[in-house]
Amino acid sequence: MNSCPVCGYDGLNAPPFDEEGNPSYDICNCCGYEFGFDEENFDEYRLKWLTSGTKWFNPKVQPKDWIASEQLLKIGVRLDIPDA
């Protein structure tokens, strides 16, 4: 599987971009980023996704035991969440 560079979801149908830099136009089922359509950079889009509550774009495929912070670690993004 292919990973989303925005949220770390490893269920993309194709790589976000091919070897020549052409977008796949695939849409991430988790964060909803469409490669080749969305104009925001990955960091900007990720921030919007995080501040909107990390809601799944396609909730039908959301794993039952899904944890956003663990998924983001797959792409090297660490959430510093204070203890509640």
The 8 nearest C-alpha neighbors of each residue, nearest first, counted from 0:
[[1, 10, 9, 11, 2, 12, 13, 14],
 [0, 2, 11, 9, 14, 10, 13, 12],
 [3, 1, 9, 8, 7, 11, 10, 4],
 [2, 4, 7, 8, 5, 6, 9, 11],
 [5, 3, 7, 6, 2, 74, 41, 8],
 [4, 6, 41, 3, 45, 7, 42, 44],
 [7, 5, 71, 8, 3, 4, 30, 45],
 [8, 6, 3, 71, 74, 70, 2, 73],
 [9, 7, 3, 2, 6, 10, 70, 29],
 [10, 8, 2, 1, 0, 11, 7, 3],
 [9, 11, 0, 8, 1, 2, 12, 28],
 [10, 12, 1, 13, 2, 9, 27, 0],
 [11, 13, 10, 1, 0, 25, 14, 26],
 [14, 12, 11, 1, 15, 23, 25, 0],
 [13, 15, 16, 1, 17, 23, 11, 12],
 [16, 14, 23, 34, 22, 13, 25, 17],
 [17, 15, 22, 20, 21, 14, 23, 18],
 [16, 18, 20, 19, 21, 14, 22, 15],
 [19, 17, 20, 16, 21, 14, 22, 15],
 [18, 20, 17, 21, 16, 22, 23, 15],
 [21, 19, 16, 17, 18, 22, 15, 23],
 [20, 22, 16, 17, 19, 23, 18, 35],
 [23, 21, 16, 35, 34, 24, 15, 20],
 [22, 24, 25, 15, 16, 34, 13, 21],
 [25, 23, 34, 35, 22, 33, 26, 36],
 [24, 26, 23, 33, 34, 27, 15, 13],
 [27, 25, 33, 32, 31, 28, 24, 34],
 [26, 28, 31, 29, 32, 30, 11, 25],
 [29, 27, 57, 56, 31, 30, 26, 55],
 [28, 30, 55, 56, 27, 31, 57, 8],
 [31, 29, 56, 32, 27, 55, 28, 6],
 [30, 32, 27, 56, 26, 28, 29, 33],
 [31, 33, 27, 26, 30, 34, 37, 5],
 [34, 32, 26, 36, 37, 25, 24, 35],
 [35, 33, 24, 22, 36, 15, 25, 23],
 [34, 36, 22, 24, 37, 33, 23, 38],
 [35, 37, 33, 34, 38, 24, 32, 22],
 [38, 36, 33, 39, 35, 34, 32, 40],
 [37, 39, 36, 40, 35, 34, 44, 33],
 [40, 38, 37, 44, 43, 41, 42, 36],
 [39, 41, 43, 42, 44, 38, 37, 45],
 [40, 42, 5, 44, 43, 45, 39, 4],
 [41, 43, 45, 44, 40, 46, 5, 39],
 [44, 42, 46, 40, 45, 41, 39, 47],
 [43, 45, 47, 41, 46, 42, 39, 48],
 [46, 44, 48, 42, 47, 43, 5, 41],
 [45, 47, 49, 43, 48, 44, 50, 42],
 [48, 46, 44, 50, 45, 49, 51, 43],
 [47, 49, 45, 51, 53, 46, 50, 44],
 [50, 48, 53, 46, 52, 51, 47, 45],
 [49, 51, 47, 52, 48, 46, 53, 45],
 [52, 50, 48, 49, 53, 47, 54, 46],
 [51, 53, 49, 50, 54, 48, 47, 55],
 [54, 52, 49, 48, 51, 55, 67, 30],
 [55, 53, 52, 56, 51, 30, 48, 29],
 [54, 56, 29, 58, 57, 30, 53, 28],
 [55, 57, 31, 29, 28, 30, 58, 54],
 [56, 58, 28, 55, 59, 60, 29, 61],
 [57, 59, 61, 55, 60, 56, 29, 28],
 [60, 58, 57, 61, 62, 55, 28, 56],
 [61, 59, 58, 57, 62, 28, 29, 55],
 [62, 60, 58, 59, 63, 55, 65, 57],
 [63, 61, 65, 64, 60, 59, 58, 66],
 [64, 62, 65, 61, 60, 66, 58, 59],
 [63, 65, 62, 66, 61, 67, 69, 70],
 [66, 64, 62, 63, 67, 61, 70, 69],
 [65, 67, 69, 68, 70, 64, 71, 62],
 [68, 66, 70, 69, 71, 65, 53, 6],
 [67, 69, 71, 70, 66, 78, 72, 77],
 [70, 68, 72, 71, 67, 66, 73, 65],
 [69, 71, 67, 72, 7, 68, 73, 8],
 [72, 70, 7, 76, 68, 73, 69, 6],
 [71, 73, 75, 76, 69, 74, 70, 77],
 [74, 72, 71, 70, 75, 7, 69, 76],
 [75, 73, 72, 7, 71, 76, 4, 6],
 [74, 76, 72, 73, 77, 71, 7, 70],
 [77, 75, 72, 71, 74, 78, 73, 68],
 [78, 76, 72, 79, 75, 71, 68, 69],
 [77, 79, 80, 68, 76, 71, 72, 69],
 [80, 78, 77, 81, 68, 82, 76, 72],
 [79, 81, 78, 82, 83, 77, 68, 67],
 [82, 80, 83, 79, 78, 77, 68, 67],
 [81, 83, 80, 79, 78, 68, 77, 66],
 [82, 81, 80, 79, 78, 68, 66, 67]]
